[in-house]
């Protein structure tokens, strides 16, 4: 079967530069790599085809011959998969670099060259902090306690006892990675013995057991910004696990949870509150005290207020993140029906019932009912 044009294989124009070719090849190699497509002969064939095309087009001499004579100009010069091995040295250096990156991405964590004394960042940590409704609305400072890995105080992070110096790992020879043959290519992965550092401690510290870090309990003050909501995260840079070999510390992420409130429910930056009133207050109007986040305020209930009516208290809600204004408080009026009444109250209600046919809402409803059934 005839070979496809190399430029067509990679999806680039004939005048494409090396960076464009590398980018195109890397995309195809990641898509069709055998590790991502086990037992898929079609994917393996496309992977080989793309690798052959990239190897030729990334080599100036081969590319010149290919552009002039086509496949005939490079047939027999491609030292790739057909011979049962694939090495990346000399003329294969460009392709080899890309392969190294791909292997690292597939295996996780990228390539690890020269692991000796390689600085490694510490892990990020995450914890949950519960705050009150008011603390979320106005902001606060909370003290939190956590356990994290800190530089060992006894060995000062070297991992060696009494100043003992590390030695090269006997599994990876100090490179921080091990290689294994997988099919027609060689895969590099992080050394499982030294975890990529390339070194081991011959006489480990008794406190950190050679790691250079030990667990430590710490207390931190976390500033909670006004307006924060459930599930949002605060990032405390450098407050995670300590790094190794001079690497930076990780970060601490604080996830916010908010206690339920007795009176309030949150809707964005607005606060909802249900206000119960009596029949007489709803009919005649009244002045009642209602709770707000800033304390009690007096609110005038208009005459003839219906159950379910809403009133808005401007600026009595939650501060907006970044200091751009404040939400409102929404009062939802609930007219309570008495469950137990005295004989005197019953007499008053019976008297009132004689006049209730003038109630506009009920009159309109029952009039519509009559029209519906006639």
N, C-alpha and C positions, 0 to 999 in steps of 0.2 A: 504494500500500500504506500502511495507517495506521501511524503511529508508535507505538512502545511507550512506556509510561509511563516518564518519566525516572528516577524512583526505582527502578523495576524494572530499568531498564538498568544502573544502578550497583550494584544490590543493597543499597540502604539503605532505612531507614524514612522515612516522610514528615517526621518531626520531627528528622531527623539534622542535626548541626551541621556547620560548614564543614570542620573537621579530619577528620571521618569521611568526608565527601564527597570531600575531596582524596585521602585514603588509598585509598578505593575506586576513584576514577578513575585514580590513578597505577598501581594494580595492573592494571587493564584495559588502560591505555595501554601499559604495558611488555609485556603479553602480546600485544597485537594491533598494535604499532607496525610500520609498513611496512618499516622497516629490518631488523626481525627476521622479517618475513614477505614477502620480495620476490615480486612477481608473484602475490600471493594476494588476489584481489578480495574474498573473504568477510572476511578479517582486516581489510582496509582499510575495509570498510563498518562493521564493528564498532568500529573505531578512531574513525571519524567519528561514529558514533552515541553512543559514550561521551563524546567531546569535546563534542558538542552538548549532551548532558544535563548535563555538568559545568559548561559555560559558563552555562547557564540557572540551575542550582541554586546556583552560587556568587555569582550577582549578586542582591542583595536585591530590587531592583525587579522584575527578570524573574521571580524565584522567586515573588514575591507574586502577580504576574499569572498565572503558571502554576498556582499552587495554587488560584486563584479561577476561572480560565476554562479551564484545561487548555492543550492545544497551541494553541488558537485565540487565547489571550492573548499568545503570543510569536511566532506565525508572522509571518515577514517582518522580525523584529527580530534574528534570529540572523545575524551577519555573517561566517559561517565559510567552509566549504569550497565552498559552491555558487557563489561569485563568482570562484573561481580563485585566491584568495589568503587568507592568514590572518595577521592582525596581532594582537599582544598589547600593547595600550596602553589606558590608561583603564579601561574597564569589563572589559577582558579580562586585567587584571593578575594576578588569582589564577590563572587558567588558564595564563597565560604563564609564571609562575614554575614551575609544575609541569612544563610542557613543557621549560623550560630544564634542569630537573633530569633529566628523562627523556633528553633529547638527550645530556647529559653522561654518564649511565650507559651508554647504548648505545655511545657513541663511546669511552668509557673516560676515567677521571680526573675526571669531574665538570665543572661549568661553570667558566669562567675569566673573571671579570669584573674589569676594572680591573687588567690584568696589570702595570702600571707598578710597579716595585720590589717586586713580590710575592715574599715569602719562600717558598722551596721547600726541602723537606727533602731530605737526601741519600739515596741508594739504600742499601738493606740489602745486605750481603755475606754469603757463605757459604763456608766452607772445611772440609776434612776433616782431622782429627788422629788419628793412630794412636797408641795407648797400649798398654802391656803389660798382661797379665792381672792382675799384682799391683797396678799403678797403678789399674786399674778397681776392684779389690777394696778398696783402702785409701785411694784418693785420691792426688792429686799436684798439682804445679804444673808446667805445660809452657810452654816458650817457643815462640811461633809467629811466623812472618814472613809478611807479606802486603803487597800493593800496593793503595793506596786513594787516592781523590781527596781532597786536603787544600786548605784555603784557600791560594791562591797567596801566597808570601812577598814577591814583587816588587811586586805591585799591591795587596796586602792585600785581595784578593777583589773589587775593583771591575772588573777586566777591562781597565781602561784603562792605556795606557802613560804614564808620567810624570804621573800624576794626571788623565789625560783622563777626562771625564765621559761617561756613556752618553747616547744620544739615542733618541728614539722610533723604533720599528721602522717602516719605510716600507711594509711589507706590511699590518700590522694597525692602523697609526695609534696604537700604544701600548696597545691594548686586550688584547693577548695572545691574541686569538681572531679567526678569520676566519669569515665566514658564506657559505653557498652555498644556492641554491634547489634543493630536491629535491621535485619534484611539487608538492603544494599547500602545503608548509611550508618554512620556512627552517631549515637546520641549522647550528649553531655548532660549530666544532672548534678545537683548539689551533693557533695560528699555527706553520706549519712552519719559518719563518725565524728567529723569536726563541724558539721552543719555549715559548711562553706567558709569557715574562717581560715582553713589551711593549717591550723596549728592545734596542738594539744599541750596540756600541762602535765609535766612528768611528776611533780610533787604538788598536788592540788591544795588549795586553801581549805581549811577545815570548815570555814563558815559558809562559803559559797560553792564549795566542791568543784572549784576550777572554772566556774562560769564567769567570775568577775562581778557578778551581781547577786544580791540577796534580797529577799522579800522584806518590806518595811511598811509599817503602819504609819500613815500620815494624815493630818487634818488640814483641810483647805477651806478658805473662805470663797464662796461663789457669789458673784453679784448677779442677782436676778433682775433683768430689765423690766420696767413697767410695760404691761400689755402682752407679755408672753402667754402662749396657749399650750394646751395639752399636746404632747408628742413632739414639740419643738426641742431642738438641741442647742446647747451652749458648748462652744469649743474652748478649752483651756489649753493653749499651746504649751508644749513642753512638760505637761503634768502627767504624761503616761509613763510607761516603763523606760528606764534609762537605756541609752544605747550602749554598744560594745565597741571597744577599740577606738574610742573617741567619737563614735557616731552620735547623732542628735537623739534626744529623748523623744518618745512618742507623744501624742496628744491625748487629752482626756475629754470625752464627750459626755455631757450631763443631759440626760433626757428628762423632760419636765412632765410631772403628773400633778394634777390639781384636785384638792379635796372638794367634795360636793358641799354646797352651801345650803343653809336652812331655808333661806328666802329666795336666793337668786339663781338664775340660769343664764348661761352666756350664749350670745349669738354674735359671733365676730367680736366687735368692740362694744356692742350694746348689751345691756343687762335687762332681763325680763323678771318681773316680780308680780305675783298674783295678790290682789288686794280684796279681801272679803268685806262686804258691806251688807247692811240689813235692808229689808223691804222699805222701811220708812226712810232710811238714808238715801236709797235709790230714788224714791218718789219725791221726797221733799228737798233733796240736796243736803249736803253736810260738809263739814271740814274735818278731815281725818289725818292722823299722823301715819306716815309710811316710812319704812327703812330705806336708806340708800347706802352706798359704799362709804359715803362721807358722814353718815349719821342720819338721824331722823329729820324729816321735813314735813311741813303741813301742806296738805293738798286739798283743794276745794272740789268736791264732787258736785257736778251740776244737777239741777233738778231734772228728774225724769231719766236718769242714767240707766241704760239697759245692761243686763249681764253680758259679759263678753266685750264690752266697750273697752277701748284702749286709750291711754293718755301717755304723753311723752314728756319726760323731764330732760330738757336739754343739758348736755354736758355732765350728766350724772352717771355716765357709764365708765368704761375702761379706757385708760390712756392708750393711745395708739403707739405702736413700736416706732421708735425714732423721734418721738415727741411731736408728731404732727396732729395735734388735736385730741379730742376725747369723744368717746361714743356717748349714747344717750341711755336713759333708763326708761323702759317701757312698762307701764302699769296696766295690767289686765284686770278689769273690774269683774268680780264674781259676786252676784247677788245671792245671799244664802237664804235657803228655805228652812224655817224652823221645823225641827222634828218633833218637839213636844211643846204644847201650848196650854196655858191655863184656861179656866172657864171664862175668865174676863177677856182674855185675848181672843178666844173663840168667838165670843159675842161681838167683839170689835171687827174681826175678820168677816163674820157673817153680814154685819152691817155694811162693811166695805164692798162685799160681793154684789150688793144691790146696785152699785154704781160702776162696776167694772166693765159693763158693756160698752163704755166709752173709751176703753183702752185701745189706742189706734192700731197697735200691732195685732192683737188678738182679733179685733173686729175685722180687719182686713183679711186675716187668714181664714176665718170661718165664713166670711162672705165668699171667698174664692172656692172653699169647699162646697158650699151650696151650689154655686154655678157649675162646678165640675160634675156633680151628680144629677144635675137637672138639665 
